[in-house]
Amino acid sequence: MKIKGNTVLITGGATGIGFSLAEAMVNAGNKVIICGRREDKLKEAVNKLPQIRIKVCDVSQKRDREALFVWTKENFPDLNILINNAGIQRMINLRKGTADLFKGENEIKTDLVAPIYLSAYFIPWFLKKKETAIINVSSGLGFVPIAAMPVYCAAKAAVHSFTVSLRYQLKDTSVKVFEIVPPAVDTELGKGSTSDEAQEYRGIPPSEVASATLKALAKNEYEILVGEAKDLVKGARTNPEQAFLNMNQW
């Protein structure tokens, strides 16, 4: 996959991994559009990286997803890479019934439904182009879950499964399907999701994820395992029970 001269759309691109991917893509010689729910964060991103274009969009909402696709197709006809990055991570205690589920943002709609539907919108268009890619951001926790974050981990496991199926469906086409599997990353995603003690280690900088992604794209490495995620995935595939116990011993 070429890593220069692309036009890239990144969901959840104003902060964290999304913004680092935007920055790395711009620096590599690509045109980048980012979208996100918070206009203030998008404006902050433009101040830091004036080359990008922005679009306010809540990908958890059907109307916003449809509008994003139409707007992108009309304004960026050369778009050839979609990065499904937007994510929400919350602690949910199901002993409380639905209390935790209903009081916060919907992880399933943002983390899982959005990548599926956005992929479905863009694929027929991408199939008409010479070289395109869909890049889904899952998580090491999609392979070895933390029990305190059951919905996030389940959604990311589903993203992995969806990505594997999508890659098979699109084999021998112009659409390449990549999966970024990050470990713990120092972003606002997990802040407030765990105790202060557990959050003493905030994870690797998001720039490491972006750097690893560009290197993997250039080599057509479709499963991009970053940092400690390599050990998580290995553990999940060789001794899943022990990997789970190790993850949840705190």
WOVENJO-V658433 format. One record per residue. N is the residue number from 1. RES is the residue in three letters. SS is DSSP state (2 for helix, 1 for strand, 0 for the rest). PHI is phi in whole degrees, -180 to 180 (999 if undefined). OMEGA is omega in degrees with one decimal (none if undefined). Layout:
N:RES:SS:PHI:OMEGA
N:RES:SS:PHI:OMEGA
This chain:
1:MET:0:999:176.9
2:LYS:0:-70:179.9
3:ILE:0:-114:178.3
4:LYS:0:-135:176.4
5:GLY:0:82:177.4
6:ASN:0:-93:168.0
7:THR:1:-118:-165.5
8:VAL:1:-121:172.6
9:LEU:1:-110:-179.0
10:ILE:1:-120:175.2
11:THR:1:-82:-176.4
12:GLY:0:61:-170.9
13:GLY:0:-92:-175.0
14:ALA:0:-83:-176.2
15:THR:0:-141:170.1
16:GLY:2:57:-178.6
17:ILE:2:-60:-178.5
18:GLY:2:-59:-179.6
19:PHE:2:-69:177.9
20:SER:2:-63:175.1
21:LEU:2:-65:178.3
22:ALA:2:-60:-179.2
23:GLU:2:-62:-179.4
24:ALA:2:-65:179.9
25:MET:2:-67:177.3
26:VAL:2:-62:-178.1
27:ASN:2:-64:178.7
28:ALA:0:-85:177.0
29:GLY:0:100:179.2
30:ASN:0:-115:172.0
31:LYS:1:-90:-172.5
32:VAL:1:-129:172.2
33:ILE:1:-118:175.7
34:ILE:1:-120:173.4
35:CYS:1:-131:179.7
36:GLY:1:-172:-177.2
37:ARG:0:-76:-169.1
38:ARG:0:-103:-177.3
39:GLU:2:-62:-179.2
40:ASP:2:-63:178.7
41:LYS:2:-69:177.3
42:LEU:2:-64:178.4
43:LYS:2:-66:175.6
44:GLU:2:-62:179.7
45:ALA:2:-63:178.4
46:VAL:2:-65:177.5
47:ASN:2:-61:179.3
48:LYS:2:-80:-173.1
49:LEU:0:-139:-172.0
50:PRO:0:-62:-177.0
51:GLN:0:-73:-174.4
52:ILE:0:-82:170.8
53:ARG:1:-108:-174.8
54:ILE:1:-127:176.6
55:LYS:1:-149:175.1
56:VAL:1:-73:-176.4
57:CYS:0:-162:172.8
58:ASP:0:-100:-173.1
59:VAL:0:-68:176.3
60:SER:0:-76:-176.5
61:GLN:0:-104:-177.7
62:LYS:2:-55:-177.9
63:ARG:2:-61:179.9
64:ASP:2:-67:178.4
65:ARG:2:-63:179.3
66:GLU:2:-62:-179.7
67:ALA:2:-64:178.8
68:LEU:2:-63:-179.6
69:PHE:2:-63:-179.4
70:VAL:2:-63:-179.4
71:TRP:2:-62:-178.9
72:THR:2:-66:-178.1
73:LYS:2:-64:-179.4
74:GLU:2:-75:-172.7
75:ASN:2:-98:-178.2
76:PHE:0:-135:-177.2
77:PRO:0:-62:179.5
78:ASP:0:-91:179.1
79:LEU:0:-55:179.2
80:ASN:0:-139:176.2
81:ILE:1:-135:173.0
82:LEU:1:-113:176.1
83:ILE:1:-112:177.1
84:ASN:1:-85:-172.8
85:ASN:0:-114:-173.8
86:ALA:0:-54:-178.2
87:GLY:0:-154:175.7
88:ILE:0:-131:179.8
89:GLN:0:-131:-179.2
90:ARG:0:-138:169.6
91:MET:0:-81:-179.6
92:ILE:0:-135:178.4
93:ASN:0:-101:-175.8
94:LEU:2:-77:170.6
95:ARG:2:-66:177.7
96:LYS:2:-88:-176.7
97:GLY:0:72:-176.3
98:THR:0:-93:-173.0
99:ALA:2:-55:-179.2
100:ASP:2:-70:-179.0
101:LEU:2:-63:-171.8
102:PHE:2:-92:-173.1
103:LYS:2:-87:-178.3
104:GLY:0:-127:-178.8
105:GLU:0:-71:-174.9
106:ASN:0:-86:-178.2
107:GLU:2:-66:-176.4
108:ILE:2:-63:-178.6
109:LYS:2:-66:-177.8
110:THR:2:-80:-172.1
111:ASP:2:-81:-174.5
112:LEU:2:-122:-176.3
113:VAL:2:-62:-178.0
114:ALA:2:-59:178.8
115:PRO:2:-60:-179.4
116:ILE:2:-65:-175.5
117:TYR:2:-72:177.6
118:LEU:2:-64:176.6
119:SER:2:-60:-179.4
120:ALA:2:-63:176.8
121:TYR:2:-65:-169.2
122:PHE:2:-84:-173.5
123:ILE:2:-57:-179.2
124:PRO:2:-58:177.3
125:TRP:2:-69:-179.3
126:PHE:2:-64:-178.5
127:LEU:0:-63:179.7
128:LYS:0:-87:-176.4
129:LYS:0:-102:-173.8
130:LYS:0:-75:-179.0
131:GLU:0:-142:-177.7
132:THR:1:-137:179.3
133:ALA:1:-152:166.9
134:ILE:1:-114:-177.9
135:ILE:1:-121:179.6
136:ASN:1:-102:177.5
137:VAL:1:-96:175.3
138:SER:0:-100:-179.7
139:SER:0:-172:170.7
140:GLY:2:-59:179.7
141:LEU:2:-74:172.0
142:GLY:2:-76:178.1
143:PHE:0:-101:176.6
144:VAL:0:-129:-171.9
145:PRO:0:-78:166.2
146:ILE:0:-94:-172.4
147:ALA:2:-62:-178.5
148:ALA:2:-74:179.3
149:MET:2:-123:-169.3
150:PRO:2:-65:-176.6
151:VAL:2:-74:177.9
152:TYR:2:-58:-177.4
153:CYS:2:-65:179.1
154:ALA:2:-66:179.4
155:ALA:2:-64:-179.6
156:LYS:2:-70:173.7
157:ALA:2:-63:178.2
158:ALA:2:-68:176.1
159:VAL:2:-61:177.4
160:HIS:2:-61:-179.5
161:SER:2:-60:178.3
162:PHE:2:-60:-178.2
163:THR:2:-65:178.2
164:VAL:2:-61:179.9
165:SER:2:-65:-179.2
166:LEU:2:-64:178.9
167:ARG:2:-61:179.5
168:TYR:2:-69:178.7
169:GLN:2:-60:-173.4
170:LEU:0:-101:177.5
171:LYS:0:-61:-179.7
172:ASP:0:64:172.3
173:THR:0:-120:179.1
174:SER:0:-81:-175.5
175:VAL:1:-99:175.7
176:LYS:1:-94:-175.4
177:VAL:1:-121:-178.4
178:PHE:1:-112:175.0
179:GLU:1:-130:173.5
180:ILE:1:-92:179.9
181:VAL:1:-117:-179.2
182:PRO:0:-83:169.4
183:PRO:0:-88:171.6
184:ALA:0:-63:-177.8
185:VAL:1:-127:-176.8
186:ASP:0:-77:177.3
187:THR:0:-134:178.5
188:GLU:0:-77:-177.2
189:LEU:0:-56:-174.8
190:GLY:0:-92:-178.5
191:LYS:0:-70:-176.1
192:GLY:0:92:179.6
193:SER:0:-89:179.9
194:THR:0:-133:-178.0
195:SER:0:-67:177.9
196:ASP:0:-59:-179.4
197:GLU:0:-64:-179.9
198:ALA:2:-68:-177.3
199:GLN:2:-91:178.0
200:GLU:2:-58:172.2
201:TYR:0:-95:-175.8
202:ARG:0:-88:180.0
203:GLY:0:103:-178.7
204:ILE:1:-75:175.8
205:PRO:0:-67:-179.2
206:PRO:2:-61:178.2
207:SER:2:-61:177.5
208:GLU:2:-67:177.5
209:VAL:2:-66:-179.6
210:ALA:2:-63:-179.8
211:SER:2:-63:179.5
212:ALA:2:-63:-178.9
213:THR:2:-66:-179.7
214:LEU:2:-63:178.7
215:LYS:2:-63:-178.8
216:ALA:2:-70:178.1
217:LEU:2:-60:-178.7
218:ALA:2:-63:-178.5
219:LYS:0:-100:-175.3
220:ASN:0:55:173.0
221:GLU:0:-91:-166.7
222:TYR:0:-77:175.3
223:GLU:1:-106:-171.9
224:ILE:1:-99:-178.7
225:LEU:1:-91:-173.0
226:VAL:0:-108:172.8
227:GLY:0:55:-175.6
228:GLU:0:-66:176.9
229:ALA:2:-62:178.3
230:LYS:2:-60:179.7
231:ASP:2:-70:178.5
232:LEU:2:-62:-178.6
233:VAL:2:-66:177.5
234:LYS:2:-61:179.0
235:GLY:2:-63:179.7
236:ALA:2:-63:-175.5
237:ARG:2:-92:-178.1
238:THR:2:-109:-179.6
239:ASN:0:-147:-173.1
240:PRO:2:-61:-178.6
241:GLU:2:-64:-179.6
242:GLN:2:-68:178.2
243:ALA:2:-60:178.6
244:PHE:2:-65:179.6
245:LEU:2:-62:178.2
246:ASN:2:-63:-179.0
247:MET:2:-66:-172.1
248:ASN:0:-109:-178.0
249:GLN:0:-81:-179.8
250:TRP:0:-76:none
